[in-house]
Amino acid sequence: ALRSNTIHRRVQATTNSDQTNEQDKSSTTTINNEKSKVIVPLPYQGTRHSSKILIDNKNHLTNDKRLKSIILHKAAAAYFCLVDRNEKEKNYGSCLRYLRLALNCYSAELKLQSMDHNNSSTECKKLLSYIMSIAGDCRLMIAHVTSTEEEEKHREQYYIMNDVDLEIQKVIDEVGINANSSEFAWVSEFTTNIDRNLFASVHAYEYAINIVRNLGDHEKKRLHLLTKRFGNVRNEMGVYWMNKCAEAVKNLDQEAAKEIKDQFRKSFESFDAGIQAFEKINDISNIALLHSNLGRLMRYYVQFYLPFLNGIEKEIIDCMTRALKYLDVELNTSSSDRYSLAKYRAATIHHRLASLLHNTFRAQNNVTRRKRLRALASLHYQKALELFSPNDNPLEYLRLLIEEVALTDFELQNATDNSSRLKYSQQGLRASFQCQECVGIIEQHRTSSDPDDYNETFSQEAQRLLSILNGRIQTFLKEMVKIYKITNNKKVIYEDYKEMYSISLRINETSITFSKDLYDAIERLKKIYEKNNSD
């Protein structure tokens, strides 16, 4: 359009000059001093907007903002087509250059429309959605470029500007658009950084999706496609960070632990966002793929967590042990005003040490170390129980007992032969019976006339702990019933344990008298168990 205007202006100026000489030579000076504004037909079919453009004697577009915005819109659309062609030819440097120009044209068009109060934003937004969509494609493909030669080729393409590009850029500059500070500068940034390219691709797809979502139901097909592309690039980003995590786990550096955790977080968030995107379009195969990748990430995280935990475990234990030594001074002076507080703090520290060792025991594969951790965890549980009073701290006391029961339950779940499974089931059942005193104290709180003895917080935690305890008892009894059922010479014992299992199943956890019912059930179970042992 600009070039056609240049040629037509010259022809029109010559024609006007001849006509003027014939009519009135005396008026030549006046006419030459004025700016010549002419109507120039564009060299393509007229549209509903305009088929004419105004220029001045310097071949600049005039201040008709509406006509300028039409030209800029068509230029943006043309640059979009150039991006599409170059993307197919893998000329990604040219793609980024044309994206920059297309978005600069769009920004200039939008600015002119706002100045002229002429709002055709639907068409503008639709064009922007196409530009952002292909920008997402380009930035994703650039993230896959690893060859130095290819990078240099794209860099060279990025900085080439032909005459037409320069003419268009002049118009953009006249409107007052600064490409470097534009809100779209990130879209066309040239970088070889994989992370930045993947992030830009994600952001571009998100931008396009947000536009298309508001364009109406007729754009549903495009929305489906964009959502799928967004899910794909989220998966790519998740895999990128997951590979970083896998490499970091192999060469673990304690000082870099925070950075590695951040990489795990980025990978998880990327996979999670991808899964959500594919769920929106019911893409089952891709949902399965991302869940599979998420599973791999969790495996790497476990590998990272174990070396990291082993590295800080000794330091934590040392700190807690030193704290216990300082508290021993107060504990050896029962007349001290701080004795009760010191006793409670010491019990809490022993509990935390036991829980730490318990968790490490569960994750440990070395048999010798497992035995040592098991013994240490039990030792600290017992010391905590000695310091806690079931009457003063019934919930803390019950929680300790249940955690110790859970140790035996874990060993049961990992045992393979029947004799070991029977041994752990019996140990767990005996440990569960030790909780009866606490269950009785909780029942006393429930029936107390003092409302503070059984407030909402206390009752909710008591209900949770008692439900866990009842579940453990049922697990141990069910296991023993299964074992004794296949033991031919233990028919009587089998019937007794079957009855005990039936008693545990009849306890109603939703009943208001749950604590009393559980206490009574444990009493009956103990009697049957003791009878079998004495026999």
SULQUIVEN-V588971 format. One record per backbone hydrogen bond with DSSP energy under -0.5 kcal/mol. CO is the residue of the C=O (numbers start at 0). NH is the residue of the N-H. If there is no record, write none. Layout:
co->CO nh->NH
co->CO nh->NH
This chain:
co->0 nh->4
co->1 nh->5
co->2 nh->6
co->3 nh->7
co->4 nh->8
co->5 nh->9
co->6 nh->10
co->7 nh->11
co->8 nh->12
co->9 nh->13
co->10 nh->14
co->11 nh->15
co->12 nh->16
co->13 nh->17
co->14 nh->18
co->15 nh->19
co->16 nh->20
co->17 nh->21
co->18 nh->22
co->19 nh->23
co->23 nh->26
co->24 nh->27
co->26 nh->30
co->27 nh->31
co->28 nh->32
co->29 nh->33
co->30 nh->33
co->34 nh->36
co->35 nh->37
co->37 nh->39
co->37 nh->54
co->39 nh->52
co->41 nh->43
co->49 nh->46
co->50 nh->41
co->52 nh->39
co->53 nh->61
co->54 nh->37
co->55 nh->58
co->59 nh->55
co->62 nh->64
co->63 nh->67
co->64 nh->68
co->65 nh->69
co->66 nh->70
co->67 nh->71
co->68 nh->72
co->69 nh->73
co->70 nh->74
co->71 nh->75
co->72 nh->76
co->73 nh->77
co->74 nh->78
co->75 nh->79
co->76 nh->80
co->77 nh->81
co->78 nh->82
co->79 nh->83
co->80 nh->84
co->81 nh->85
co->82 nh->86
co->83 nh->87
co->84 nh->88
co->85 nh->90
co->86 nh->89
co->89 nh->91
co->90 nh->94
co->91 nh->95
co->92 nh->96
co->93 nh->97
co->94 nh->98
co->95 nh->99
co->96 nh->100
co->97 nh->101
co->98 nh->102
co->99 nh->103
co->100 nh->104
co->101 nh->105
co->102 nh->106
co->103 nh->107
co->104 nh->108
co->105 nh->109
co->106 nh->110
co->107 nh->111
co->108 nh->112
co->109 nh->113
co->110 nh->114
co->111 nh->115
co->112 nh->117
co->116 nh->118
co->117 nh->119
co->119 nh->122
co->119 nh->123
co->120 nh->124
co->121 nh->125
co->122 nh->126
co->123 nh->127
co->124 nh->128
co->125 nh->129
co->126 nh->130
co->127 nh->131
co->128 nh->132
co->129 nh->133
co->130 nh->134
co->131 nh->135
co->132 nh->136
co->133 nh->137
co->134 nh->138
co->135 nh->139
co->136 nh->140
co->137 nh->141
co->138 nh->142
co->139 nh->143
co->140 nh->143
co->141 nh->144
co->143 nh->145
co->146 nh->150
co->147 nh->151
co->148 nh->152
co->149 nh->153
co->150 nh->154
co->151 nh->155
co->152 nh->156
co->153 nh->157
co->154 nh->158
co->155 nh->159
co->156 nh->159
co->161 nh->165
co->162 nh->166
co->163 nh->167
co->164 nh->168
co->165 nh->169
co->166 nh->170
co->167 nh->171
co->168 nh->172
co->169 nh->173
co->170 nh->174
co->171 nh->175
co->171 nh->176
co->175 nh->177
co->176 nh->178
co->177 nh->180
co->178 nh->181
co->181 nh->184
co->183 nh->186
co->183 nh->187
co->185 nh->188
co->188 nh->190
co->191 nh->193
co->192 nh->196
co->193 nh->197
co->194 nh->198
co->195 nh->199
co->196 nh->200
co->197 nh->201
co->198 nh->202
co->199 nh->203
co->200 nh->204
co->201 nh->205
co->202 nh->206
co->203 nh->207
co->204 nh->208
co->205 nh->209
co->206 nh->210
co->207 nh->211
co->208 nh->212
co->210 nh->213
co->211 nh->214
co->215 nh->218
co->216 nh->219
co->218 nh->222
co->219 nh->223
co->220 nh->224
co->221 nh->225
co->222 nh->226
co->223 nh->227
co->224 nh->228
co->225 nh->229
co->226 nh->230
co->227 nh->231
co->228 nh->232
co->229 nh->233
co->230 nh->234
co->231 nh->235
co->232 nh->236
co->233 nh->237
co->234 nh->238
co->235 nh->239
co->236 nh->240
co->237 nh->241
co->238 nh->242
co->239 nh->243
co->240 nh->244
co->241 nh->245
co->242 nh->246
co->243 nh->247
co->244 nh->248
co->245 nh->249
co->246 nh->250
co->248 nh->251
co->252 nh->255
co->253 nh->256
co->255 nh->259
co->256 nh->260
co->257 nh->261
co->258 nh->262
co->259 nh->263
co->260 nh->264
co->261 nh->265
co->262 nh->266
co->263 nh->267
co->264 nh->268
co->265 nh->269
co->266 nh->270
co->267 nh->271
co->268 nh->272
co->269 nh->273
co->270 nh->274
co->271 nh->275
co->272 nh->276
co->273 nh->277
co->274 nh->278
co->275 nh->279
co->276 nh->280
co->277 nh->282
co->278 nh->281
co->281 nh->283
co->282 nh->286
co->283 nh->287
co->284 nh->288
co->285 nh->289
co->286 nh->290
co->287 nh->291
co->288 nh->292
co->289 nh->293
co->290 nh->294
co->291 nh->295
co->292 nh->296
co->293 nh->297
co->294 nh->298
co->295 nh->299
co->296 nh->300
co->297 nh->301
co->298 nh->302
co->299 nh->303
co->300 nh->304
co->301 nh->305
co->302 nh->306
co->303 nh->307
co->304 nh->308
co->305 nh->309
co->306 nh->310
co->307 nh->311
co->308 nh->312
co->309 nh->313
co->311 nh->315
co->312 nh->316
co->313 nh->317
co->314 nh->318
co->315 nh->319
co->316 nh->320
co->317 nh->321
co->318 nh->322
co->319 nh->323
co->320 nh->324
co->321 nh->325
co->322 nh->326
co->323 nh->327
co->324 nh->328
co->325 nh->328
co->325 nh->329
co->326 nh->330
co->327 nh->331
co->329 nh->332
co->332 nh->335
co->335 nh->338
co->337 nh->341
co->338 nh->342
co->339 nh->343
co->340 nh->344
co->341 nh->345
co->342 nh->346
co->343 nh->347
co->344 nh->348
co->345 nh->349
co->346 nh->350
co->347 nh->351
co->348 nh->352
co->349 nh->353
co->350 nh->354
co->351 nh->355
co->352 nh->356
co->353 nh->357
co->354 nh->358
co->355 nh->359
co->356 nh->360
co->357 nh->361
co->358 nh->362
co->359 nh->363
co->360 nh->363
co->365 nh->369
co->366 nh->370
co->367 nh->371
co->368 nh->372
co->369 nh->373
co->370 nh->374
co->371 nh->375
co->372 nh->376
co->373 nh->377
co->374 nh->378
co->375 nh->379
co->376 nh->380
co->377 nh->381
co->378 nh->382
co->379 nh->383
co->380 nh->384
co->381 nh->385
co->382 nh->386
co->383 nh->387
co->387 nh->389
co->388 nh->392
co->392 nh->396
co->393 nh->397
co->394 nh->398
co->395 nh->399
co->396 nh->400
co->397 nh->401
co->398 nh->402
co->399 nh->403
co->400 nh->404
co->401 nh->405
co->402 nh->406
co->403 nh->407
co->404 nh->408
co->405 nh->409
co->406 nh->410
co->407 nh->411
co->408 nh->412
co->409 nh->413
co->410 nh->414
co->411 nh->414
co->416 nh->420
co->417 nh->421
co->418 nh->422
co->419 nh->423
co->420 nh->424
co->421 nh->425
co->422 nh->426
co->423 nh->427
co->424 nh->428
co->425 nh->429
co->426 nh->430
co->427 nh->431
co->428 nh->432
co->429 nh->433
co->431 nh->434
co->432 nh->435
co->434 nh->438
co->435 nh->439
co->436 nh->440
co->437 nh->441
co->438 nh->442
co->439 nh->443
co->440 nh->444
co->441 nh->445
co->442 nh->446
co->444 nh->447
co->448 nh->450
co->449 nh->452
co->450 nh->453
co->451 nh->454
co->454 nh->458
co->455 nh->459
co->456 nh->460
co->457 nh->461
co->458 nh->462
co->459 nh->463
co->460 nh->464
co->461 nh->465
co->462 nh->466
co->463 nh->467
co->464 nh->468
co->465 nh->469
co->466 nh->470
co->467 nh->471
co->468 nh->472
co->469 nh->473
co->470 nh->474
co->471 nh->475
co->472 nh->476
co->473 nh->477
co->474 nh->478
co->475 nh->479
co->476 nh->480
co->477 nh->481
co->478 nh->482
co->479 nh->483
co->480 nh->484
co->481 nh->485
co->482 nh->485
co->483 nh->486
co->485 nh->487
co->486 nh->489
co->489 nh->493
co->490 nh->494
co->491 nh->495
co->492 nh->496
co->493 nh->497
co->494 nh->498
co->495 nh->499
co->496 nh->500
co->497 nh->501
co->498 nh->502
co->499 nh->503
co->500 nh->504
co->501 nh->505
co->502 nh->505
co->503 nh->506
co->506 nh->508
co->507 nh->510
co->510 nh->513
co->512 nh->516
co->513 nh->517
co->514 nh->518
co->515 nh->519
co->516 nh->520
co->517 nh->521
co->518 nh->522
co->519 nh->523
co->520 nh->524
co->521 nh->525
co->522 nh->526
co->523 nh->527
co->524 nh->528
co->525 nh->529
co->526 nh->530
co->527 nh->531
co->528 nh->532
co->529 nh->533
co->530 nh->534
